[in-house]
Amino acid sequence: MMDTDILEMLDDIGRSSVARLTPAVQVPGETALVRREKVLRTIRGTILPRRLEFTAANGDCLAIEVNSSRVTDIFRVLSGIAPDFETEPREELASKLAQLVSDIACAPAPLELISLQPDTALEADDVGITISEIEVACEGIELPADPVISIVAGDPAPQDTAVEQDGPDRLAQLFYEGCERFAQGRVLVDGADGVALRVDGACQANEPLHPSDDLLSRFAQDLAGWDEDVNTAMDHPQLIVMRPSGGKGAGLAVLNDGEKIAVAVHEARKLGAVVNLWTSLTRPEE
């Protein structure tokens, strides 16, 4: 190739290039079937550890951790609670991953992708679910071949949210129950006096993380003081997360609904499960 040809190619590239204003790239595809294939191809082509976030036009998001064409963790799902890689069988995880990939492909286009550095270093035993396992599971899930657009006239959709449906003073109770899947230990506390209402796991009596009555009382008082300081800027419910320096070890998730306080001790790498649970409890009903 002549030098003039190279210069012309570079000139063409310079003229046709458009600066990106966002780290997101669009996943092409006019149909759900094509978009699912593109999502699977993206996972297959991801060799180094990355956090991939697929976001649809309506805000639905699937955030996964991928390494060597394997899905090693799930941080966010479209609805409900993310599958647990530590407790669920491989076949079930592959099936659920295939359904999640299919769901995000069926969500309203355009579908956008952001590739980020993972929050924490991968553990040696994070073998994950292979792309081949997910592809096999996807074969049993049929998708619409053409886009489906529905226009419904009539009464406006109700604006009730999950918080309103269950009552804001029940969120701590629901959070306590929902975090059973990923919490090493958990405590449900009366926000008024700091009395433990329920304890479980490593927080039970005679267990290493069992909190004393004095500690819970002071913790409730500290949160009450926090409420007074921010009551004009922040309302309930509130989710507080604490992670160890370096991202390894135990993390702490606290949900304060104004009446009760739910505390969950969990592995730092399970922060995605905490966020998923919070989202599922507070997202508007569709």
Secondary structure, DSSP 8 states (H G I E B T S, - for coil): --HHHHHHHHHHHHHH----SSS-EEE--SSHHHHHHHHHHHHHT--S-EEEEEE-TTS-EEEEEEETTEEEEEEE-SSS----TTTS-HHHHHHHHHHHHHHHHHSSS-EEEEEE--SS---TT---EEHHHHHHHHTTS---SS-------SS-----BHHHHH-GGGHHHHHHHHGGGTEEEEEEEETTT--EEEEEETTSTTSTT---HHHHHHHHHHHHHHHHHHTTT--S-EEEEE--TTS-SEEEEEEE-SSEEEEEEEEGGGHHHHHHHHHHHHSB--
